[in-house]
Amino acid sequence: MPAARRPGGTGTTVEELRDAAALRELIPDWESLAAEAAEPSPFYEHWTLLPALEAYGGDDFRCYAVWDSGTLIGLFPMRLQRRFHGLPVRVLNCWRHRNMMLCAAPLVRAKSVGKCIAALLQAAPAPVMEIDWIGAGDAIFGALAETASTAAMPWVVTDAYTRALLAREHDPRTRFNSNMKNNLRRWQARLETFGRVTPVRLAPGDDIGAWTDEFFKLEASGWKGRAGTAVACRPEDRRFVTEVFAEAFRRGRLHITGLNLDGRPLTRHCMLQAGEGGFCFKIAYDETYEKCSPGILGEVENVRQFLEHAGPRWVDSNTARENTSYRRAWKDQRTVQRVAVGVRGLGRAAVAALPLMRYAGQALRSLKARVGLRRRDTDSAAPAQSPAGQPLRQAAQRMPVS
């Protein structure tokens, strides 16, 4: 492990880092920060972020380390962009890649959330800072809102949605309706006509390489393989996921559950644990048996194993708003939101004006729709015209009668 590099002196400082070599020097402090983070964020820990930078990094990457008298209290992997919601104003927002989905909360030490956010806003090199997909009721959102308001910086929730959550305190199976229960029995019976169905679970001492290869083959056998988006289709994706699986397994933070059909992989659900929570990472199922709904059967099996084994207190589905597949088997939800703060200059004006611009845009679209509807009504009420431009009734009166 590299030696820790800590800035000297007292007080709060913000350091900008742009390459993996500089970040590797922070690993000991980074580990401590992740263990005491206000919000768990496994994709911003060093054993996931450093491989991701190697696979997907770009010139727009900026990472801001916030120190308080030699203690690392925040780490913000960001990207610098030239436009903010269509406006020509530079903005810093969370750096993401295609294999972390929408888990993007920065790492902030729980005891220093307010101090960390205040220091970052004060030192931000762009007029606008936008933090992606933080929990609506979590400490980072509260600190952003309070700090920005105290400093007279305009802030706004630029997007928000709810996604499925699996909570240990609430067994979702007790809330399945009769139709769901009947379907599950029917799908299970139909599947068992093809062979013996058995549950599987990754255990300490297993061959993680074999589990990884099994998942790659299962995922690539379906539509993702045909579309070229399966992990196995791209060498950088395969390298990243292989490394993350191996390190998460070594740390006891990789959970894989699923079903086998006659000893062959049928479904797999892969999750990364962080703190008291977990985040869905990868799922796959054999589409050969699609009429048996193996994806839903596999997810109900995942719920059973989650509730019957020790592990995280909750699991975030980590999906986009349009993905509603988890809601059939999970019955709790979590609201996440994107928050923008106007730090200075044009950024303050842009953030303050954004709600009005959105309202004006919606009003204009509504007006266009009403005008278009009226125009269609007027056109349908007008007399039909002949090719010569005269009413068809007059044209018909001039036609000879046979």
Summary of the structure (lengths in Angstrom):
residues: 402
radius of gyration: 27.0
end to end distance: 100.4
largest distance: 106.2
contacts: 1239
relative contact order: 0.13
helix: 45%
strand: 26%
